[in-house]
């Protein structure tokens, strides 16, 4: 499908939206999805009358409507600049001959939600899906960035019957402290580790706290937000070149304006050619997104989110497929926490376009994007410049294989995830003694106890932090190194849990163990002193305890480990949430063919 020019769009608009009061057969603009009073012409008349009360003139009410999802919130610092982005989108829509209409949705500020933003990702996806469906718009621009926001919007948009463009809020710029460059939130964790180890004092950590996050936008490293931004562009749901633009850069506003104009063009395409999300997020596009995830050393969270997005469309992502792709796809980007650079450096180095160009031999180039071009057509026009300190070539990668790997075995029959690009290879083949923490509360109470019996070659195990646990799968998989070991200089050890880990974190951390402890998975049966074997080479994770003993332990498990709230959203969550290998989506939202 060719991109529709603004001139063509205006011509189509003039034809399609002639001055007729009886427009109910056209199903466009304000005539879409009419409120039913039993007389549809009356419904349109009443809708237009109420629209007029907001100061719209008669002429503009005939325009195609572009909905703009406003996710600004005082509880979301990443989205502080959303009002400015909205203004730029509106400019683009108006210039292209459309009517921009802003509507609010839930906003998910990662650090401001309890117990975790992950619990509310599905709620935001439902809000987004229903508002797109229920309100009269011919296309939508969804503004999002903070960790769970972009995946929630993609999940919500998956089954929309109108074109949707993702507008990414963009990453923060880095800060500085005494000559050292700082970026949230890998450096947040690095300095907190120094504080726990006694390398810096309270005054030092207080000073760092004020210098880590200095602009609006998402984390400055390849955390979950940046990973999802790159994946969204790779999927074709965002305009080319928009993933890495810093939040405060003028190019971010130009990208917003262009997104608004392109939304009008897509809205005015003939119905048979409408580029709905289902036509863009195909199995081939999902595979491209997985390749990008692996090549950028992206967040472990992204495999859960991408599985959820694909699941809405009936596209499976088996974890053994991830291993196959990971063995073929090298890590190309030198960004924290895998490397040394930040997202603003990726932008200066050429952005996602140069990464996609390097991956070109591995990608499905016929995939269509919201620009109206195929991925192959888009890559033909990419600039030649690349900063090779940031983006490597396929023949000289950062690492020869992809950033993520799936492990299977008696401890994780449904799989577990390791971000090997941010882990210590010396620990990839390990057998050690399990030191078990039964909950987050138990971890907090004992991890820094000087009398804790733990050695550097032990394996820390956290139970009851999965999606159906009381903790609702927080980013707690980054178990802190016990203080007595940290102060002795230990930087890493194997840690295993059914929790998640922030994309900004690093270490030899095995996550998303499925099935989780709260529903009686093998993780629930681990006791302190058990032996666990990890083999990245063999893709295995095994509990070395005989079957008879495990059955004895299973009989002793508590019967009510999963919370049962009496009402409200939390009741819906615990009644419906699936395991990590199904994206932690709700069972009734996932395509039935995958259940």
BELFEN-V878139 format. One record per run of one state. SS is the DSSP state (alpha for helix, beta for strand, coil for the rest). FROM is the first residue (numbers start at 1). LEN is the number of residues. If there is no record, write none. Layout:
# BELFEN-V878139
SS & FROM & LEN
SS & FROM & LEN
This chain:
# BELFEN-V878139
coil & 1 & 5
alpha & 6 & 11
coil & 17 & 12
alpha & 29 & 3
coil & 32 & 8
alpha & 40 & 13
coil & 53 & 7
alpha & 60 & 3
coil & 63 & 1
beta & 64 & 7
coil & 71 & 6
alpha & 77 & 3
coil & 80 & 2
alpha & 82 & 14
coil & 96 & 2
beta & 98 & 7
coil & 105 & 5
alpha & 110 & 3
coil & 113 & 4
alpha & 117 & 18
coil & 135 & 4
beta & 139 & 6
coil & 145 & 2
alpha & 147 & 11
coil & 158 & 5
beta & 163 & 6
coil & 169 & 2
beta & 171 & 1
coil & 172 & 3
beta & 175 & 3
coil & 178 & 2
beta & 180 & 3
coil & 183 & 3
alpha & 186 & 11
coil & 197 & 5
alpha & 202 & 8
coil & 210 & 8
beta & 218 & 1
coil & 219 & 5
alpha & 224 & 12
coil & 236 & 14
alpha & 250 & 18
coil & 268 & 3
alpha & 271 & 3
coil & 274 & 3
alpha & 277 & 4
coil & 281 & 2
alpha & 283 & 13
coil & 296 & 5
alpha & 301 & 12
coil & 313 & 6
alpha & 319 & 10
coil & 329 & 2
beta & 331 & 1
coil & 332 & 1
beta & 333 & 1
coil & 334 & 1
beta & 335 & 1
coil & 336 & 5
beta & 341 & 1
coil & 342 & 1
alpha & 343 & 7
coil & 350 & 2
alpha & 352 & 11
coil & 363 & 5
beta & 368 & 1
coil & 369 & 5
beta & 374 & 1
alpha & 375 & 6
coil & 381 & 10
beta & 391 & 1
coil & 392 & 1
beta & 393 & 1
coil & 394 & 2
beta & 396 & 1
coil & 397 & 2
beta & 399 & 1
coil & 400 & 4
beta & 404 & 6
coil & 410 & 2
beta & 412 & 8
alpha & 420 & 3
coil & 423 & 2
alpha & 425 & 3
coil & 428 & 1
beta & 429 & 9
coil & 438 & 2
alpha & 440 & 7
coil & 447 & 12
beta & 459 & 4
coil & 463 & 20
alpha & 483 & 4
coil & 487 & 8
beta & 495 & 3
coil & 498 & 11
beta & 509 & 6
coil & 515 & 2
alpha & 517 & 3
coil & 520 & 2
alpha & 522 & 4
coil & 526 & 5
beta & 531 & 5
coil & 536 & 4
beta & 540 & 4
coil & 544 & 3
alpha & 547 & 9
coil & 556 & 12
alpha & 568 & 9
beta & 577 & 1
coil & 578 & 2
alpha & 580 & 3
coil & 583 & 3
beta & 586 & 1
coil & 587 & 5
alpha & 592 & 3
coil & 595 & 1
